[in-house]
Every structure is written in C-alpha cells, then in structure tokens.
Amino acid sequence: MYDYFEIQSKVGITKHMGGLKSTKELLELCGVNNSHFVLVAGSGNGVSAVYMHRWTGCKVLGIDISEEMVKSALEKAEEGVEFIVGNVEDIQFTDNTFDTVISESVTAFTNKNKSLSEYYRVLKKGGYLGLNEVTWLKEPSSEIIDFAQRVMGLEGENKDHWISLLEQAGFKEINSKLYTLNQRKQVLGDLELQKTGFFKIWVRFIYYYLKDTEYRKSVHYFAREGLRIPRDFTRYFGYGLYVCKK
Ligand SMILES: C[S@@+](CC[C@H](N)C(=O)[O-])C[C@H]1O[C@@H](n2cnc3c(N)ncnc32)[C@H](O)[C@@H]1O
C-alpha cells in the first residue's frame, strides 16, 4: 500500500492550503526580493518555487525528500531555480546559508522540532522563515484527529502550539495569520498549482492506475476514506501563515 505522498509523488501532484495566493502573501510578509537566496523546504512538484523566482527575481533552491517529486520539479527548473533531494529534518547545508526559508504544507508531516531547528540553523541572522501550515482553528474531536492522521498522515497543531514550537527553535518576532479553508477556492488553487504539467500528471496517473495493482488499491483506499470526511471537518481544519525572524 502506498501512502498519501507516494500516490501524489508518482504522478507529480502537490498542493498547499490557499494555493499560489498564500505563496505570494508569504513572500511579501518575508520581504523576499531579487537579492535573496531562498530555500524552499519541501518543494514538491516545484510549481510554487518557480513562481517565487518569477515574481521576485530571487534565487531559489528547492529540496524534497521524494526523488520522484524532485524529478517532477526538475522538469520545471529554469535559470535561478534548482531542485535537489534533501530532508528538512537534516538539511545538507552549512549554518547561515539562506536569506529566507519558505515551507508550505510540509512541516506538519515532519518531526517539527527537528525541521524547525534546521530552518533556523541554515538561515542567516536576521533572515525570515515563512511557514504555511495546517492549523486547528478549534480544539478537534478525537474523530477529526484520527481522520487527519489516518487519511492525510499529519499531526495538526493549534496556533499557540505552532508559535511555541517556533520559539523553542529560537525564532523571534513571530507573526501569524489564520485562515479557514474555503473548499471551492482550495480546489481552484490546487488546479492552478498543477497547471504546469497537467497533461503529464494525467498520463502518469492513468499509467500507474492501470499497470500497478498496489497503486490502484491505494487510490481506492484513499478515495473511500476521503469520502468519510467528518461532517464539520472544515470548521476545525484551517491553515496559518507564520512569519518569524532569526
Ligand atoms: C503537501 S506537499 C507540499 C509540497 C509543496 N510545498 C507545495 O506547496 O506544493 C508536502 C511535500 O513535503 C515533502 N516532504 C515530506 N517530508 C519531508 C521531509 N522530511 N523533507 C523534505 N520534504 C518532505 C513531500 O515529499 C511533499 O512533496
């Protein structure tokens, strides 16, 4: 059985809450400009990393733990944007390398103490971290926590806990903005994130679905479980943009 990310990485799909609109907002809040060297931690299929470069002129390096994701991202690489395999819990760069670190819908899937300490370590002094992370808007029931863990593979946090994790990692001047999830806008945002390579995504999906029994079974499992989403899930499930300084 493939997990949630393996299904997506085989075909090159990734997403984050709020789509490219929230990417733009994070860049603005972090003050990214064309002199910056930006680490995109958990760059997925690379689409938002490419936009970060195009919008601001900054130099971008994306790392992702999945070789397949990096392969898909490399198809979109252009001058000023690179992608390599790497683990955000153990980043292969020396201290004080990057002007900015941006991570969108990644940290919640990792050992948060490790990844946040690594973002801190590789940032230059005075540099900003911009996070877009799943955040519980209200205390979730055990049914909702179980759904998020089992189907999405993530451990959500509430805003105060994200802030205390960032403080523990050493960050200061922590600002946060919370958003509820608008399902219609989210679907449109997800589609926008896949628009580069949309045709390839479908070809790959059909290929794996027909050729790989394990893939087909996993898709059926997640589709079935996804339909069992607790009724008021989106009243609890939102996201936060967190910006803080080293
Ligand atoms: C929900 S996707 C978001 C991808 C991308 N940030 C985007 O917005 O499209 C999460 C990504 O995090 C990557 N990931 C998960 N754990 C990781 C880790 N420990 N180190 C690096 N990447 C990781 C996954 O492979 C996946 O590509």
The ligand as a Tripos MOL2 file, in Angstrom:
@<TRIPOS>MOLECULE
LIG
   27    29     1     0     0
SMALL
NO_CHARGES

@<TRIPOS>ATOM
      1 C1          1.7500   18.6780    0.7900 C.3       1 LIG1
      2 S1          3.2300   18.5640   -0.1470 S.3       1 LIG1
      3 C2          3.5980   20.2810   -0.3940 C.3       1 LIG1
      4 C3          4.6390   20.4710   -1.4460 C.3       1 LIG1
      5 C4          4.9430   21.9140   -1.8450 C.3       1 LIG1
      6 N1          5.4480   22.6700   -0.7320 N.3       1 LIG1
      7 C5          3.7400   22.5800   -2.4350 C.2       1 LIG1
      8 O1          3.2700   23.5390   -1.8430 O.co2     1 LIG1
      9 O2          3.2520   22.1370   -3.4820 O.co2     1 LIG1
     10 C6          4.4100   18.0530    1.0510 C.3       1 LIG1
     11 C7          5.7990   17.7910    0.4760 C.3       1 LIG1
     12 O3          6.6980   17.6150    1.5650 O.3       1 LIG1
     13 C8          7.6270   16.6210    1.2230 C.3       1 LIG1
     14 N2          8.2190   16.1260    2.4750 N.ar      1 LIG1
     15 C9          7.6160   15.4270    3.4660 C.ar      1 LIG1
     16 N3          8.5050   15.1630    4.4480 N.ar      1 LIG1
     17 C10         9.6820   15.7480    4.0780 C.ar      1 LIG1
     18 C11        10.9750   15.8410    4.6590 C.ar      1 LIG1
     19 N4         11.2350   15.2810    5.8530 N.pl3     1 LIG1
     20 N5         11.9450   16.5020    3.9970 N.ar      1 LIG1
     21 C12        11.7040   17.0690    2.7860 C.ar      1 LIG1
     22 N6         10.4930   17.0060    2.1700 N.ar      1 LIG1
     23 C13         9.4950   16.3800    2.8150 C.ar      1 LIG1
     24 C14         6.7930   15.5920    0.4530 C.3       1 LIG1
     25 O4          7.5930   14.7520   -0.3380 O.3       1 LIG1
     26 C15         5.8950   16.5260   -0.3640 C.3       1 LIG1
     27 O5          6.4710   16.8370   -1.6050 O.3       1 LIG1
@<TRIPOS>BOND
     1     1     2 1
     2     2     3 1
     3     2    10 1
     4     3     4 1
     5     4     5 1
     6     5     6 1
     7     5     7 1
     8     7     8 2
     9     7     9 1
    10    10    11 1
    11    11    12 1
    12    11    26 1
    13    12    13 1
    14    13    14 1
    15    13    24 1
    16    14    15 ar
    17    14    23 ar
    18    15    16 ar
    19    16    17 ar
    20    17    18 ar
    21    17    23 ar
    22    18    19 1
    23    18    20 ar
    24    20    21 ar
    25    21    22 ar
    26    22    23 ar
    27    24    25 1
    28    24    26 1
    29    26    27 1
@<TRIPOS>SUBSTRUCTURE
     1 LIG1         1 GROUP 0 **** ****
